[in-house]
Amino acid sequence: MGTGGASIRQPGHAYAELVGGPLDGQFLDVTGWSAQQLLDGALLICETGMYGPGGRSDYAGRAGAAGRLYWQGDAP
């Protein structure tokens, strides 16, 4: 994953689509994540977010929206 790189999905892995924000349309490998971890989401390093290189984009799940993590905003 990432700018200029191929997004390769591995057989047997689970992925969540990132919706909104600077990583919109990319997929995150969430293999082994619990239901609670999927709802909590993750802060992902993102060079194209509000805080530039080294900044983070916050993505979290929503009840009833399996397979997607939604952008919550950016953090330094």
PDB file of N, CA, C, O and CB in Angstrom:
ATOM      1  N   MET A   1       0.836  -1.163   0.000  1.00  0.00           N
ATOM      2  CA  MET A   1       0.000   0.000   0.000  1.00  0.00           C
ATOM      3  C   MET A   1       0.886   1.233   0.000  1.00  0.00           C
ATOM      4  O   MET A   1       2.031   1.188   0.448  1.00  0.00           O
ATOM      5  CB  MET A   1      -0.953  -0.006   1.201  1.00  0.00           C
ATOM      6  N   GLY A   2       0.356   2.318  -0.498  1.00  0.00           N
ATOM      7  CA  GLY A   2       1.087   3.565  -0.479  1.00  0.00           C
ATOM      8  C   GLY A   2       1.181   4.159  -1.860  1.00  0.00           C
ATOM      9  O   GLY A   2       0.896   3.499  -2.859  1.00  0.00           O
ATOM     10  N   THR A   3       1.577   5.395  -1.906  1.00  0.00           N
ATOM     11  CA  THR A   3       1.682   6.112  -3.160  1.00  0.00           C
ATOM     12  C   THR A   3       2.695   5.433  -4.065  1.00  0.00           C
ATOM     13  O   THR A   3       3.831   5.184  -3.661  1.00  0.00           O
ATOM     14  CB  THR A   3       2.069   7.571  -2.918  1.00  0.00           C
ATOM     15  N   GLY A   4       2.286   5.136  -5.283  1.00  0.00           N
ATOM     16  CA  GLY A   4       3.171   4.547  -6.260  1.00  0.00           C
ATOM     17  C   GLY A   4       3.368   3.051  -6.099  1.00  0.00           C
ATOM     18  O   GLY A   4       3.963   2.420  -6.972  1.00  0.00           O
ATOM     19  N   GLY A   5       2.894   2.468  -5.022  1.00  0.00           N
ATOM     20  CA  GLY A   5       3.075   1.041  -4.798  1.00  0.00           C
ATOM     21  C   GLY A   5       1.826   0.265  -5.150  1.00  0.00           C
ATOM     22  O   GLY A   5       0.719   0.804  -5.157  1.00  0.00           O
ATOM     23  N   ALA A   6       2.016  -0.985  -5.435  1.00  0.00           N
ATOM     24  CA  ALA A   6       0.876  -1.835  -5.750  1.00  0.00           C
ATOM     25  C   ALA A   6       0.201  -2.290  -4.460  1.00  0.00           C
ATOM     26  O   ALA A   6       0.870  -2.618  -3.479  1.00  0.00           O
ATOM     27  CB  ALA A   6       1.316  -3.054  -6.595  1.00  0.00           C
ATOM     28  N   SER A   7      -1.104  -2.306  -4.471  1.00  0.00           N
ATOM     29  CA  SER A   7      -1.855  -2.818  -3.332  1.00  0.00           C
ATOM     30  C   SER A   7      -2.151  -4.279  -3.637  1.00  0.00           C
ATOM     31  O   SER A   7      -3.024  -4.592  -4.446  1.00  0.00           O
ATOM     32  CB  SER A   7      -3.182  -1.988  -3.071  1.00  0.00           C
ATOM     33  N   ILE A   8      -1.420  -5.162  -2.985  1.00  0.00           N
ATOM     34  CA  ILE A   8      -1.536  -6.592  -3.255  1.00  0.00           C
ATOM     35  C   ILE A   8      -2.274  -7.249  -2.106  1.00  0.00           C
ATOM     36  O   ILE A   8      -1.855  -7.151  -0.953  1.00  0.00           O
ATOM     37  CB  ILE A   8      -0.142  -7.243  -3.460  1.00  0.00           C
ATOM     38  N   ARG A   9      -3.363  -7.911  -2.416  1.00  0.00           N
ATOM     39  CA  ARG A   9      -4.127  -8.624  -1.393  1.00  0.00           C
ATOM     40  C   ARG A   9      -3.636 -10.067  -1.321  1.00  0.00           C
ATOM     41  O   ARG A   9      -3.468 -10.743  -2.336  1.00  0.00           O
ATOM     42  CB  ARG A   9      -5.657  -8.573  -1.696  1.00  0.00           C
ATOM     43  N   GLN A  10      -3.414 -10.506  -0.099  1.00  0.00           N
ATOM     44  CA  GLN A  10      -2.937 -11.860   0.133  1.00  0.00           C
ATOM     45  C   GLN A  10      -4.126 -12.790   0.370  1.00  0.00           C
ATOM     46  O   GLN A  10      -5.042 -12.439   1.113  1.00  0.00           O
ATOM     47  CB  GLN A  10      -1.961 -11.899   1.332  1.00  0.00           C
ATOM     48  N   PRO A  11      -4.123 -13.955  -0.242  1.00  0.00           N
ATOM     49  CA  PRO A  11      -5.196 -14.915   0.013  1.00  0.00           C
ATOM     50  C   PRO A  11      -5.261 -15.266   1.494  1.00  0.00           C
ATOM     51  O   PRO A  11      -4.228 -15.416   2.148  1.00  0.00           O
ATOM     52  CB  PRO A  11      -4.994 -16.187  -0.826  1.00  0.00           C
ATOM     53  N   GLY A  12      -6.464 -15.394   2.016  1.00  0.00           N
ATOM     54  CA  GLY A  12      -6.656 -15.755   3.403  1.00  0.00           C
ATOM     55  C   GLY A  12      -6.574 -14.591   4.374  1.00  0.00           C
ATOM     56  O   GLY A  12      -6.728 -14.784   5.580  1.00  0.00           O
ATOM     57  N   HIS A  13      -6.335 -13.392   3.876  1.00  0.00           N
ATOM     58  CA  HIS A  13      -6.268 -12.203   4.729  1.00  0.00           C
ATOM     59  C   HIS A  13      -7.590 -11.450   4.655  1.00  0.00           C
ATOM     60  O   HIS A  13      -8.326 -11.557   3.674  1.00  0.00           O
ATOM     61  CB  HIS A  13      -5.090 -11.281   4.308  1.00  0.00           C
ATOM     62  N   ALA A  14      -7.880 -10.689   5.701  1.00  0.00           N
ATOM     63  CA  ALA A  14      -9.076  -9.844   5.738  1.00  0.00           C
ATOM     64  C   ALA A  14      -8.646  -8.393   5.538  1.00  0.00           C
ATOM     65  O   ALA A  14      -7.621  -7.969   6.071  1.00  0.00           O
ATOM     66  CB  ALA A  14      -9.858 -10.019   7.089  1.00  0.00           C
ATOM     67  N   TYR A  15      -9.423  -7.639   4.778  1.00  0.00           N
ATOM     68  CA  TYR A  15      -9.090  -6.250   4.478  1.00  0.00           C
ATOM     69  C   TYR A  15     -10.277  -5.348   4.761  1.00  0.00           C
ATOM     70  O   TYR A  15     -11.431  -5.757   4.627  1.00  0.00           O
ATOM     71  CB  TYR A  15      -8.645  -6.100   3.017  1.00  0.00           C
ATOM     72  N   ALA A  16      -9.980  -4.114   5.157  1.00  0.00           N
ATOM     73  CA  ALA A  16     -11.005  -3.096   5.337  1.00  0.00           C
ATOM     74  C   ALA A  16     -10.700  -1.955   4.374  1.00  0.00           C
ATOM     75  O   ALA A  16      -9.555  -1.520   4.256  1.00  0.00           O
ATOM     76  CB  ALA A  16     -11.061  -2.592   6.824  1.00  0.00           C
ATOM     77  N   GLU A  17     -11.723  -1.480   3.695  1.00  0.00           N
ATOM     78  CA  GLU A  17     -11.562  -0.331   2.807  1.00  0.00           C
ATOM     79  C   GLU A  17     -11.554   0.943   3.646  1.00  0.00           C
ATOM     80  O   GLU A  17     -12.380   1.110   4.543  1.00  0.00           O
ATOM     81  CB  GLU A  17     -12.694  -0.283   1.735  1.00  0.00           C
ATOM     82  N   LEU A  18     -10.621   1.834   3.350  1.00  0.00           N
ATOM     83  CA  LEU A  18     -10.553   3.123   4.032  1.00  0.00           C
ATOM     84  C   LEU A  18     -11.446   4.101   3.275  1.00  0.00           C
ATOM     85  O   LEU A  18     -11.304   4.273   2.064  1.00  0.00           O
ATOM     86  CB  LEU A  18      -9.073   3.651   4.120  1.00  0.00           C
ATOM     87  N   VAL A  19     -12.366   4.739   3.995  1.00  0.00           N
ATOM     88  CA  VAL A  19     -13.374   5.592   3.374  1.00  0.00           C
ATOM     89  C   VAL A  19     -13.181   7.035   3.836  1.00  0.00           C
ATOM     90  O   VAL A  19     -13.203   7.318   5.034  1.00  0.00           O
ATOM     91  CB  VAL A  19     -14.802   5.095   3.715  1.00  0.00           C
ATOM     92  N   GLY A  20     -12.996   7.933   2.891  1.00  0.00           N
ATOM     93  CA  GLY A  20     -12.823   9.349   3.185  1.00  0.00           C
ATOM     94  C   GLY A  20     -11.384   9.680   3.540  1.00  0.00           C
ATOM     95  O   GLY A  20     -10.546   8.789   3.683  1.00  0.00           O
ATOM     96  N   GLY A  21     -11.106  10.961   3.679  1.00  0.00           N
ATOM     97  CA  GLY A  21      -9.783  11.412   4.079  1.00  0.00           C
ATOM     98  C   GLY A  21      -8.709  11.147   3.050  1.00  0.00           C
ATOM     99  O   GLY A  21      -9.010  10.783   1.913  1.00  0.00           O
ATOM    100  N   PRO A  22      -7.453  11.325   3.438  1.00  0.00           N
ATOM    101  CA  PRO A  22      -6.348  11.217   2.494  1.00  0.00           C
ATOM    102  C   PRO A  22      -6.046   9.798   2.013  1.00  0.00           C
ATOM    103  O   PRO A  22      -5.362   9.631   1.003  1.00  0.00           O
ATOM    104  CB  PRO A  22      -5.133  11.779   3.112  1.00  0.00           C
ATOM    105  N   LEU A  23      -6.533   8.787   2.704  1.00  0.00           N
ATOM    106  CA  LEU A  23      -6.267   7.397   2.299  1.00  0.00           C
ATOM    107  C   LEU A  23      -7.493   6.737   1.657  1.00  0.00           C
ATOM    108  O   LEU A  23      -7.549   5.514   1.526  1.00  0.00           O
ATOM    109  CB  LEU A  23      -5.818   6.576   3.511  1.00  0.00           C
ATOM    110  N   ASP A  24      -8.458   7.545   1.264  1.00  0.00           N
ATOM    111  CA  ASP A  24      -9.704   7.057   0.678  1.00  0.00           C
ATOM    112  C   ASP A  24      -9.453   6.063  -0.459  1.00  0.00           C
ATOM    113  O   ASP A  24      -8.663   6.319  -1.367  1.00  0.00           O
ATOM    114  CB  ASP A  24     -10.532   8.229   0.167  1.00  0.00           C
ATOM    115  N   GLY A  25     -10.138   4.936  -0.383  1.00  0.00           N
ATOM    116  CA  GLY A  25     -10.054   3.929  -1.437  1.00  0.00           C
ATOM    117  C   GLY A  25      -8.963   2.897  -1.245  1.00  0.00           C
ATOM    118  O   GLY A  25      -8.941   1.896  -1.961  1.00  0.00           O
ATOM    119  N   GLN A  26      -8.065   3.105  -0.309  1.00  0.00           N
ATOM    120  CA  GLN A  26      -7.021   2.124  -0.049  1.00  0.00           C
ATOM    121  C   GLN A  26      -7.566   1.048   0.881  1.00  0.00           C
ATOM    122  O   GLN A  26      -8.612   1.220   1.507  1.00  0.00           O
ATOM    123  CB  GLN A  26      -5.764   2.798   0.562  1.00  0.00           C
ATOM    124  N   PHE A  27      -6.845  -0.059   0.962  1.00  0.00           N
ATOM    125  CA  PHE A  27      -7.254  -1.180   1.801  1.00  0.00           C
ATOM    126  C   PHE A  27      -6.203  -1.441   2.866  1.00  0.00           C
ATOM    127  O   PHE A  27      -5.003  -1.384   2.601  1.00  0.00           O
ATOM    128  CB  PHE A  27      -7.486  -2.442   0.953  1.00  0.00           C
ATOM    129  N   LEU A  28      -6.670  -1.730   4.076  1.00  0.00           N
ATOM    130  CA  LEU A  28      -5.805  -2.029   5.209  1.00  0.00           C
ATOM    131  C   LEU A  28      -5.982  -3.492   5.588  1.00  0.00           C
ATOM    132  O   LEU A  28      -7.108  -3.970   5.725  1.00  0.00           O
ATOM    133  CB  LEU A  28      -6.117  -1.101   6.415  1.00  0.00           C
ATOM    134  N   ASP A  29      -4.875  -4.200   5.756  1.00  0.00           N
ATOM    135  CA  ASP A  29      -4.914  -5.595   6.193  1.00  0.00           C
ATOM    136  C   ASP A  29      -5.314  -5.623   7.664  1.00  0.00           C
ATOM    137  O   ASP A  29      -4.577  -5.136   8.521  1.00  0.00           O
ATOM    138  CB  ASP A  29      -3.531  -6.304   5.969  1.00  0.00           C
ATOM    139  N   VAL A  30      -6.475  -6.190   7.954  1.00  0.00           N
ATOM    140  CA  VAL A  30      -6.987  -6.264   9.321  1.00  0.00           C
ATOM    141  C   VAL A  30      -7.096  -7.714   9.792  1.00  0.00           C
ATOM    142  O   VAL A  30      -7.888  -8.030  10.680  1.00  0.00           O
ATOM    143  CB  VAL A  30      -8.354  -5.577   9.416  1.00  0.00           C
ATOM    144  N   THR A  31      -6.311  -8.571   9.201  1.00  0.00           N
ATOM    145  CA  THR A  31      -6.299  -9.981   9.579  1.00  0.00           C
ATOM    146  C   THR A  31      -6.000 -10.110  11.067  1.00  0.00           C
ATOM    147  O   THR A  31      -5.022  -9.551  11.562  1.00  0.00           O
ATOM    148  CB  THR A  31      -5.259 -10.769   8.744  1.00  0.00           C
ATOM    149  N   GLY A  32      -6.844 -10.846  11.774  1.00  0.00           N
ATOM    150  CA  GLY A  32      -6.639 -11.090  13.185  1.00  0.00           C
ATOM    151  C   GLY A  32      -7.199 -10.014  14.105  1.00  0.00           C
ATOM    152  O   GLY A  32      -7.112 -10.152  15.325  1.00  0.00           O
ATOM    153  N   TRP A  33      -7.770  -8.947  13.555  1.00  0.00           N
ATOM    154  CA  TRP A  33      -8.358  -7.898  14.388  1.00  0.00           C
ATOM    155  C   TRP A  33      -9.667  -8.397  14.979  1.00  0.00           C
ATOM    156  O   TRP A  33     -10.449  -9.065  14.301  1.00  0.00           O
ATOM    157  CB  TRP A  33      -8.588  -6.598  13.571  1.00  0.00           C
ATOM    158  N   SER A  34      -9.902  -8.071  16.240  1.00  0.00           N
ATOM    159  CA  SER A  34     -11.174  -8.419  16.881  1.00  0.00           C
ATOM    160  C   SER A  34     -12.251  -7.436  16.431  1.00  0.00           C
ATOM    161  O   SER A  34     -11.945  -6.407  15.830  1.00  0.00           O
ATOM    162  CB  SER A  34     -11.038  -8.412  18.435  1.00  0.00           C
ATOM    163  N   ALA A  35     -13.507  -7.752  16.721  1.00  0.00           N
ATOM    164  CA  ALA A  35     -14.614  -6.849  16.389  1.00  0.00           C
ATOM    165  C   ALA A  35     -14.420  -5.497  17.069  1.00  0.00           C
ATOM    166  O   ALA A  35     -14.710  -4.458  16.477  1.00  0.00           O
ATOM    167  CB  ALA A  35     -15.968  -7.469  16.807  1.00  0.00           C
ATOM    168  N   GLN A  36     -13.930  -5.505  18.312  1.00  0.00           N
ATOM    169  CA  GLN A  36     -13.702  -4.239  19.028  1.00  0.00           C
ATOM    170  C   GLN A  36     -12.579  -3.436  18.384  1.00  0.00           C
ATOM    171  O   GLN A  36     -12.679  -2.214  18.268  1.00  0.00           O
ATOM    172  CB  GLN A  36     -13.368  -4.508  20.504  1.00  0.00           C
ATOM    173  N   GLN A  37     -11.520  -4.106  17.966  1.00  0.00           N
ATOM    174  CA  GLN A  37     -10.416  -3.409  17.299  1.00  0.00           C
ATOM    175  C   GLN A  37     -10.882  -2.776  15.987  1.00  0.00           C
ATOM    176  O   GLN A  37     -10.448  -1.679  15.636  1.00  0.00           O
ATOM    177  CB  GLN A  37      -9.250  -4.381  17.032  1.00  0.00           C
ATOM    178  N   LEU A  38     -11.757  -3.460  15.272  1.00  0.00           N
ATOM    179  CA  LEU A  38     -12.281  -2.899  14.025  1.00  0.00           C
ATOM    180  C   LEU A  38     -13.120  -1.655  14.297  1.00  0.00           C
ATOM    181  O   LEU A  38     -13.065  -0.699  13.523  1.00  0.00           O
ATOM    182  CB  LEU A  38     -13.119  -3.944  13.276  1.00  0.00           C
ATOM    183  N   LEU A  39     -13.887  -1.648  15.371  1.00  0.00           N
ATOM    184  CA  LEU A  39     -14.661  -0.455  15.722  1.00  0.00           C
ATOM    185  C   LEU A  39     -13.738   0.674  16.191  1.00  0.00           C
ATOM    186  O   LEU A  39     -13.947   1.834  15.837  1.00  0.00           O
ATOM    187  CB  LEU A  39     -15.694  -0.789  16.819  1.00  0.00           C
ATOM    188  N   ASP A  40     -12.717   0.333  16.987  1.00  0.00           N
ATOM    189  CA  ASP A  40     -11.781   1.345  17.491  1.00  0.00           C
ATOM    190  C   ASP A  40     -10.941   1.942  16.370  1.00  0.00           C
ATOM    191  O   ASP A  40     -10.623   3.131  16.395  1.00  0.00           O
ATOM    192  CB  ASP A  40     -10.867   0.738  18.552  1.00  0.00           C
ATOM    193  N   GLY A  41     -10.579   1.118  15.383  1.00  0.00           N
ATOM    194  CA  GLY A  41      -9.793   1.581  14.251  1.00  0.00           C
ATOM    195  C   GLY A  41      -8.329   1.778  14.569  1.00  0.00           C
ATOM    196  O   GLY A  41      -7.774   1.128  15.455  1.00  0.00           O
ATOM    197  N   ALA A  42      -7.703   2.699  13.820  1.00  0.00           N
ATOM    198  CA  ALA A  42      -6.257   2.887  13.946  1.00  0.00           C
ATOM    199  C   ALA A  42      -5.849   4.277  13.493  1.00  0.00           C
ATOM    200  O   ALA A  42      -6.515   4.903  12.668  1.00  0.00           O
ATOM    201  CB  ALA A  42      -5.503   1.829  13.136  1.00  0.00           C
ATOM    202  N   LEU A  43      -4.736   4.747  14.052  1.00  0.00           N
ATOM    203  CA  LEU A  43      -4.083   5.955  13.564  1.00  0.00           C
ATOM    204  C   LEU A  43      -3.028   5.497  12.564  1.00  0.00           C
ATOM    205  O   LEU A  43      -2.092   4.787  12.933  1.00  0.00           O
ATOM    206  CB  LEU A  43      -3.448   6.809  14.745  1.00  0.00           C
ATOM    207  N   LEU A  44      -3.167   5.890  11.321  1.00  0.00           N
ATOM    208  CA  LEU A  44      -2.277   5.428  10.264  1.00  0.00           C
ATOM    209  C   LEU A  44      -1.351   6.548   9.824  1.00  0.00           C
ATOM    210  O   LEU A  44      -1.798   7.674   9.603  1.00  0.00           O
ATOM    211  CB  LEU A  44      -3.080   4.902   9.071  1.00  0.00           C
ATOM    212  N   ILE A  45      -0.064   6.249   9.697  1.00  0.00           N
ATOM    213  CA  ILE A  45       0.893   7.244   9.213  1.00  0.00           C
ATOM    214  C   ILE A  45       0.473   7.659   7.805  1.00  0.00           C
ATOM    215  O   ILE A  45       0.206   6.822   6.943  1.00  0.00           O
ATOM    216  CB  ILE A  45       2.363   6.682   9.225  1.00  0.00           C
ATOM    217  N   CYS A  46       0.422   8.985   7.595  1.00  0.00           N
ATOM    218  CA  CYS A  46      -0.058   9.493   6.312  1.00  0.00           C
ATOM    219  C   CYS A  46       0.677  10.780   5.965  1.00  0.00           C
ATOM    220  O   CYS A  46       0.568  11.775   6.681  1.00  0.00           O
ATOM    221  CB  CYS A  46      -1.587   9.731   6.349  1.00  0.00           C
ATOM    222  N   GLU A  47       1.415  10.761   4.881  1.00  0.00           N
ATOM    223  CA  GLU A  47       2.179  11.933   4.463  1.00  0.00           C
ATOM    224  C   GLU A  47       1.330  12.998   3.778  1.00  0.00           C
ATOM    225  O   GLU A  47       1.771  14.138   3.627  1.00  0.00           O
ATOM    226  CB  GLU A  47       3.281  11.511   3.541  1.00  0.00           C
ATOM    227  N   THR A  48       0.127  12.643   3.366  1.00  0.00           N
ATOM    228  CA  THR A  48      -0.696  13.592   2.616  1.00  0.00           C
ATOM    229  C   THR A  48      -1.830  14.178   3.442  1.00  0.00           C
ATOM    230  O   THR A  48      -2.700  14.861   2.901  1.00  0.00           O
ATOM    231  CB  THR A  48      -1.263  12.923   1.396  1.00  0.00           C
ATOM    232  N   GLY A  49      -1.833  13.920   4.743  1.00  0.00           N
ATOM    233  CA  GLY A  49      -2.864  14.462   5.622  1.00  0.00           C
ATOM    234  C   GLY A  49      -2.574  15.903   6.015  1.00  0.00           C
ATOM    235  O   GLY A  49      -1.626  16.511   5.518  1.00  0.00           O
ATOM    236  N   MET A  50      -3.379  16.436   6.892  1.00  0.00           N
ATOM    237  CA  MET A  50      -3.284  17.825   7.334  1.00  0.00           C
ATOM    238  C   MET A  50      -1.916  18.169   7.920  1.00  0.00           C
ATOM    239  O   MET A  50      -1.458  19.305   7.790  1.00  0.00           O
ATOM    240  CB  MET A  50      -4.356  18.109   8.357  1.00  0.00           C
ATOM    241  N   TYR A  51      -1.256  17.199   8.565  1.00  0.00           N
ATOM    242  CA  TYR A  51       0.002  17.463   9.253  1.00  0.00           C
ATOM    243  C   TYR A  51       1.229  17.050   8.447  1.00  0.00           C
ATOM    244  O   TYR A  51       2.345  17.082   8.965  1.00  0.00           O
ATOM    245  CB  TYR A  51       0.011  16.754  10.570  1.00  0.00           C
ATOM    246  N   GLY A  52       1.038  16.663   7.192  1.00  0.00           N
ATOM    247  CA  GLY A  52       2.160  16.329   6.324  1.00  0.00           C
ATOM    248  C   GLY A  52       2.918  15.094   6.784  1.00  0.00           C
ATOM    249  O   GLY A  52       2.392  14.279   7.541  1.00  0.00           O
ATOM    250  N   PRO A  53       4.176  14.957   6.316  1.00  0.00           N
ATOM    251  CA  PRO A  53       4.969  13.786   6.665  1.00  0.00           C
ATOM    252  C   PRO A  53       5.045  13.584   8.180  1.00  0.00           C
ATOM    253  O   PRO A  53       5.313  14.521   8.931  1.00  0.00           O
ATOM    254  CB  PRO A  53       6.371  13.915   6.087  1.00  0.00           C
ATOM    255  N   GLY A  54       4.805  12.355   8.608  1.00  0.00           N
ATOM    256  CA  GLY A  54       4.842  12.020  10.024  1.00  0.00           C
ATOM    257  C   GLY A  54       3.504  12.182  10.725  1.00  0.00           C
ATOM    258  O   GLY A  54       3.348  11.759  11.871  1.00  0.00           O
ATOM    259  N   GLY A  55       2.534  12.792  10.047  1.00  0.00           N
ATOM    260  CA  GLY A  55       1.201  12.940  10.623  1.00  0.00           C
ATOM    261  C   GLY A  55       0.442  11.626  10.579  1.00  0.00           C
ATOM    262  O   GLY A  55       0.886  10.655   9.966  1.00  0.00           O
ATOM    263  N   ARG A  56      -0.693  11.609  11.226  1.00  0.00           N
ATOM    264  CA  ARG A  56      -1.522  10.398  11.279  1.00  0.00           C
ATOM    265  C   ARG A  56      -2.937  10.712  10.816  1.00  0.00           C
ATOM    266  O   ARG A  56      -3.435  11.820  11.014  1.00  0.00           O
ATOM    267  CB  ARG A  56      -1.545   9.806  12.709  1.00  0.00           C
ATOM    268  N   SER A  57      -3.566   9.744  10.209  1.00  0.00           N
ATOM    269  CA  SER A  57      -4.983   9.835   9.867  1.00  0.00           C
ATOM    270  C   SER A  57      -5.720   8.786  10.685  1.00  0.00           C
ATOM    271  O   SER A  57      -5.325   7.621  10.728  1.00  0.00           O
ATOM    272  CB  SER A  57      -5.225   9.632   8.325  1.00  0.00           C
ATOM    273  N   ASP A  58      -6.782   9.212  11.326  1.00  0.00           N
ATOM    274  CA  ASP A  58      -7.561   8.360  12.222  1.00  0.00           C
ATOM    275  C   ASP A  58      -8.721   7.736  11.451  1.00  0.00           C
ATOM    276  O   ASP A  58      -9.567   8.442  10.902  1.00  0.00           O
ATOM    277  CB  ASP A  58      -8.085   9.169  13.441  1.00  0.00           C
ATOM    278  N   TYR A  59      -8.748   6.413  11.418  1.00  0.00           N
ATOM    279  CA  TYR A  59      -9.827   5.672  10.762  1.00  0.00           C
ATOM    280  C   TYR A  59     -10.450   4.731  11.779  1.00  0.00           C
ATOM    281  O   TYR A  59      -9.733   4.068  12.529  1.00  0.00           O
ATOM    282  CB  TYR A  59      -9.304   4.881   9.517  1.00  0.00           C
ATOM    283  N   ALA A  60     -11.787   4.664  11.813  1.00  0.00           N
ATOM    284  CA  ALA A  60     -12.489   3.805  12.758  1.00  0.00           C
ATOM    285  C   ALA A  60     -13.693   3.163  12.085  1.00  0.00           C
ATOM    286  O   ALA A  60     -14.225   3.680  11.103  1.00  0.00           O
ATOM    287  CB  ALA A  60     -12.927   4.602  13.999  1.00  0.00           C
ATOM    288  N   GLY A  61     -14.109   2.032  12.629  1.00  0.00           N
ATOM    289  CA  GLY A  61     -15.262   1.328  12.096  1.00  0.00           C
ATOM    290  C   GLY A  61     -16.572   1.928  12.587  1.00  0.00           C
ATOM    291  O   GLY A  61     -16.597   2.799  13.456  1.00  0.00           O
ATOM    292  N   ARG A  62     -17.648   1.438  12.007  1.00  0.00           N
ATOM    293  CA  ARG A  62     -19.001   1.801  12.419  1.00  0.00           C
ATOM    294  C   ARG A  62     -19.816   0.526  12.536  1.00  0.00           C
ATOM    295  O   ARG A  62     -19.670  -0.391  11.728  1.00  0.00           O
ATOM    296  CB  ARG A  62     -19.659   2.800  11.411  1.00  0.00           C
ATOM    297  N   ALA A  63     -20.666   0.473  13.536  1.00  0.00           N
ATOM    298  CA  ALA A  63     -21.547  -0.691  13.701  1.00  0.00           C
ATOM    299  C   ALA A  63     -22.375  -0.875  12.433  1.00  0.00           C
ATOM    300  O   ALA A  63     -22.940   0.084  11.909  1.00  0.00           O
ATOM    301  CB  ALA A  63     -22.477  -0.522  14.947  1.00  0.00           C
ATOM    302  N   GLY A  64     -22.444  -2.098  11.950  1.00  0.00           N
ATOM    303  CA  GLY A  64     -23.227  -2.408  10.760  1.00  0.00           C
ATOM    304  C   GLY A  64     -22.538  -2.100   9.448  1.00  0.00           C
ATOM    305  O   GLY A  64     -23.145  -2.264   8.390  1.00  0.00           O
ATOM    306  N   ALA A  65     -21.292  -1.660   9.481  1.00  0.00           N
ATOM    307  CA  ALA A  65     -20.560  -1.326   8.248  1.00  0.00           C
ATOM    308  C   ALA A  65     -19.286  -2.171   8.175  1.00  0.00           C
ATOM    309  O   ALA A  65     -18.176  -1.640   8.165  1.00  0.00           O
ATOM    310  CB  ALA A  65     -20.211   0.204   8.195  1.00  0.00           C
ATOM    311  N   ALA A  66     -19.462  -3.468   8.125  1.00  0.00           N
ATOM    312  CA  ALA A  66     -18.323  -4.391   8.078  1.00  0.00           C
ATOM    313  C   ALA A  66     -17.479  -4.138   6.832  1.00  0.00           C
ATOM    314  O   ALA A  66     -18.002  -3.812   5.767  1.00  0.00           O
ATOM    315  CB  ALA A  66     -18.810  -5.855   8.103  1.00  0.00           C
ATOM    316  N   GLY A  67     -16.182  -4.292   6.982  1.00  0.00           N
ATOM    317  CA  GLY A  67     -15.283  -4.183   5.843  1.00  0.00           C
ATOM    318  C   GLY A  67     -14.891  -2.763   5.489  1.00  0.00           C
ATOM    319  O   GLY A  67     -14.261  -2.538   4.455  1.00  0.00           O
ATOM    320  N   ARG A  68     -15.253  -1.791   6.331  1.00  0.00           N
ATOM    321  CA  ARG A  68     -14.900  -0.401   6.055  1.00  0.00           C
ATOM    322  C   ARG A  68     -14.446   0.292   7.332  1.00  0.00           C
ATOM    323  O   ARG A  68     -14.979   0.048   8.415  1.00  0.00           O
ATOM    324  CB  ARG A  68     -16.091   0.349   5.433  1.00  0.00           C
ATOM    325  N   LEU A  69     -13.451   1.159   7.182  1.00  0.00           N
ATOM    326  CA  LEU A  69     -13.015   2.038   8.259  1.00  0.00           C
ATOM    327  C   LEU A  69     -13.176   3.461   7.748  1.00  0.00           C
ATOM    328  O   LEU A  69     -12.749   3.779   6.638  1.00  0.00           O
ATOM    329  CB  LEU A  69     -11.525   1.739   8.703  1.00  0.00           C
ATOM    330  N   TYR A  70     -13.787   4.311   8.550  1.00  0.00           N
ATOM    331  CA  TYR A  70     -14.140   5.667   8.126  1.00  0.00           C
ATOM    332  C   TYR A  70     -13.192   6.698   8.744  1.00  0.00           C
ATOM    333  O   TYR A  70     -12.819   6.606   9.914  1.00  0.00           O
ATOM    334  CB  TYR A  70     -15.596   5.987   8.513  1.00  0.00           C
ATOM    335  N   TRP A  71     -12.821   7.665   7.934  1.00  0.00           N
ATOM    336  CA  TRP A  71     -11.933   8.733   8.376  1.00  0.00           C
ATOM    337  C   TRP A  71     -12.576   9.565   9.463  1.00  0.00           C
ATOM    338  O   TRP A  71     -13.722   9.995   9.329  1.00  0.00           O
ATOM    339  CB  TRP A  71     -11.544   9.619   7.208  1.00  0.00           C
ATOM    340  N   GLN A  72     -11.836   9.797  10.550  1.00  0.00           N
ATOM    341  CA  GLN A  72     -12.316  10.593  11.671  1.00  0.00           C
ATOM    342  C   GLN A  72     -11.627  11.950  11.730  1.00  0.00           C
ATOM    343  O   GLN A  72     -12.132  12.877  12.365  1.00  0.00           O
ATOM    344  CB  GLN A  72     -12.102   9.845  12.976  1.00  0.00           C
ATOM    345  N   GLY A  73     -10.487  12.071  11.078  1.00  0.00           N
ATOM    346  CA  GLY A  73      -9.712  13.303  11.101  1.00  0.00           C
ATOM    347  C   GLY A  73      -8.236  12.981  11.137  1.00  0.00           C
ATOM    348  O   GLY A  73      -7.846  11.815  11.090  1.00  0.00           O
ATOM    349  N   ASP A  74      -7.406  14.027  11.223  1.00  0.00           N
ATOM    350  CA  ASP A  74      -5.951  13.865  11.235  1.00  0.00           C
ATOM    351  C   ASP A  74      -5.390  14.303  12.582  1.00  0.00           C
ATOM    352  O   ASP A  74      -6.007  15.082  13.308  1.00  0.00           O
ATOM    353  CB  ASP A  74      -5.298  14.674  10.090  1.00  0.00           C
ATOM    354  N   ALA A  75      -4.214  13.788  12.894  1.00  0.00           N
ATOM    355  CA  ALA A  75      -3.529  14.109  14.154  1.00  0.00           C
ATOM    356  C   ALA A  75      -2.043  14.298  13.852  1.00  0.00           C
ATOM    357  O   ALA A  75      -1.514  13.699  12.915  1.00  0.00           O
ATOM    358  CB  ALA A  75      -3.748  12.977  15.236  1.00  0.00           C
ATOM    359  N   PRO A  76      -1.366  15.140  14.655  1.00  0.00           N
ATOM    360  CA  PRO A  76       0.082  15.342  14.431  1.00  0.00           C
ATOM    361  C   PRO A  76       0.886  14.103  14.799  1.00  0.00           C
ATOM    362  O   PRO A  76       2.110  14.101  14.672  1.00  0.00           O
ATOM    363  CB  PRO A  76       0.590  16.542  15.246  1.00  0.00           C
TER     364      PRO A  76
END
